Amino acid sequence: MMQLTGDEIEQMMAEVRQTHADLAERAAEVDALTATATSKDRVLSATVDARGVLTDLKITGQSWRELAPKELSSKIVAIVAQAQQEVQERGRALLADGAPDGLDPMAGMPSADEMTSMMQGLVAQFGEVRHDR
């Protein structure tokens, strides 16, 4: 059995404390992330937080009034998905920067395509509920 000296134990503990501090800092950086996407025509912009939750939706001008409800909702879904993808990529980059080699910190998280599909499903459900009234 290998015996460690007091200095070796203290050095290992210092490394553990530093790793913990680094991870806490990285987690705070990820939690603070937001992303905003704007439609090509600049009529719509959507902001999401680090978890991809919509925190702000801006609709400017009057041209959106000319869109059919389904077209407007599709445009909203598209810019929300774009913002979600951006925040996910930025979060992945931040986490990967401090992760051990070969570890994918975003493994198991939904992809941008999966998020878009989920949003489109919600829009479709919303449309069905509105028509049922």
N, C-alpha and C positions, 0 to 999 in steps of 0.2 A: 504494500500500500504506500502511495506517495504522500510524503509529509510536506505541507506548505508552511512557509515561514510567515510570521506576522506581516512583514512587508509585502509579500506576495498576495496575501489575503486582502490587505488594504488596497493594493493596486487593482485587484480584481473588483473589489467593491466600488472603487472610484470609477472604473470603466462601466460598471452596471449603472451607477448614478448618472454618469454622463449620457449613456444610451437612453436612459429613462427621460432625462431632460430634453434630449434631442427629439425623442418621439413625441413628447408633450408639446414641444414647440411646433413640430410638423403637423400634429393634429390640430392645433390652434390655427395654423395657416390654412389648412384644408377647410376647417369649419367656417372661416371668414370668406371663402371664395364666393363670388357671384359671377354671373355671366349674363350679358345682354345681347340679344340678336334683333336685328331690324330687317323688315321686309325690303325687297329690292325697290319698291316704290316709296319707301320711307313712311308709309301710312301706319304700320304696326311695329311696335317694339315690345319685346318680352324680356323680363329679367327673372332669373331663377337663383335660388340659393345653392349652397354646396351640395344639398341633397337632391337638387333638381326640382324643388318645389317652386311653383310660380309665385313670385313676390310682387311683381308689378307688370301691368299690361297697359300700354299707352296706344291710343288710337287718335291720330291727328288728321286734320282736314275733314272734308266731307265726302270724298270719293268712296269711302267704305260703305256709305249708304246705298250706293248703286249695286253692291254685290248681293247676290242671293245668300240667304243665311248659311246654307251648306258651304258655299264658296268662302265666305268670311270665316267660318269655323275651321275650314281646311287650312286657310292661311295662318290662322292663329296657332293651330296645331303644329304647322311646319316651323314657325319661328320659335315656339316653345321648345320643340324637339332640337332645333339648332342650338339654342342656348343651353339645353341640357347636355348635348353632346360636347359643347365647348367646356362647360364646367367639369364634366366627367374627365375629359382629356387633361385639363389643367390639374385636377386632383390626382389623376394617375401619375402625371409627371412629377408632382410634388412628392407623392408617396414613394415612387420608384427611385427618386433621387436619394432617399435615405434608407431604402430597403436593401437587404443583403442580395448579392448576385443570385439570379435565378428565381427570385420570388416575385410573383405578380400580385401586387397589393389589391388589384381590382378584380381578381379572379372571382367568378360567381356573380358579379354585378351585371345588371341588364345592359345590353349594348344600346347604342343610339337608335338602331332600327327597332329593337324591342320596345324602347321607350316610346317611339313614334307610334308603333302598333297599339300600345296601351292607350295612348292619348286619343288615337282615332276611335278606338273602341268606346272610350268615355264619351266622345262627341256623338257617336252613333246612338249610345244609350240616352244621352241628353235629348237628342232629337226625337227619339221614340217616346220619352216621357212627355215632352212638350206637345206632341201630336195626340197623346192619349187624353189630354185635358179637355 
